[in-house]
Amino acid sequence: MPDLTPAQVAERSGLNVSALHFYERQGLITATRTAGNQRRYPRDTLRRLAFIGAAQRWGFRWPASKRRCKHCRKGARPPRRIGDSFRQFGTMN
């Protein structure tokens, strides 16, 4: 399957493109570049963004939580059942 454009990811995730760029700068998501220097996001970015949104709703702060969360490290895939991954933490912040 082909990678997604920023507009496609924004539409499917409900985020603004500027939020995607912010998360990319923070190292929470990654993008490759085309020959024309356009960003392309892998499909698992949608799951990663869902994980980030769930973490925020659960009260985790970024980027401090990023260091504690193995699912937010570069190249790691978040679990399918997002809520289950938060059980490993004793505190939220």
HUQUIUR-V150323 format. One record per residue. N is the residue number from 0. OMEGA is omega as a letter, one per 20 degrees, with the letter a starting at -180 (* if undefined). Layout:
BEGIN
n=N omega=OMEGA
n=N omega=OMEGA
END
This chain:
BEGIN
n=0 omega=a
n=1 omega=r
n=2 omega=a
n=3 omega=r
n=4 omega=r
n=5 omega=r
n=6 omega=r
n=7 omega=r
n=8 omega=r
n=9 omega=a
n=10 omega=a
n=11 omega=a
n=12 omega=a
n=13 omega=r
n=14 omega=r
n=15 omega=r
n=16 omega=r
n=17 omega=r
n=18 omega=r
n=19 omega=r
n=20 omega=r
n=21 omega=r
n=22 omega=r
n=23 omega=r
n=24 omega=r
n=25 omega=r
n=26 omega=a
n=27 omega=r
n=28 omega=r
n=29 omega=r
n=30 omega=r
n=31 omega=r
n=32 omega=r
n=33 omega=r
n=34 omega=r
n=35 omega=r
n=36 omega=r
n=37 omega=r
n=38 omega=r
n=39 omega=a
n=40 omega=r
n=41 omega=a
n=42 omega=a
n=43 omega=r
n=44 omega=r
n=45 omega=r
n=46 omega=r
n=47 omega=r
n=48 omega=r
n=49 omega=r
n=50 omega=r
n=51 omega=r
n=52 omega=r
n=53 omega=r
n=54 omega=r
n=55 omega=r
n=56 omega=r
n=57 omega=r
n=58 omega=r
n=59 omega=r
n=60 omega=r
n=61 omega=j
n=62 omega=a
n=63 omega=a
n=64 omega=a
n=65 omega=a
n=66 omega=a
n=67 omega=a
n=68 omega=a
n=69 omega=a
n=70 omega=a
n=71 omega=r
n=72 omega=a
n=73 omega=r
n=74 omega=r
n=75 omega=r
n=76 omega=r
n=77 omega=r
n=78 omega=r
n=79 omega=r
n=80 omega=a
n=81 omega=a
n=82 omega=a
n=83 omega=a
n=84 omega=a
n=85 omega=a
n=86 omega=a
n=87 omega=a
n=88 omega=r
n=89 omega=r
n=90 omega=a
n=91 omega=a
n=92 omega=*
END
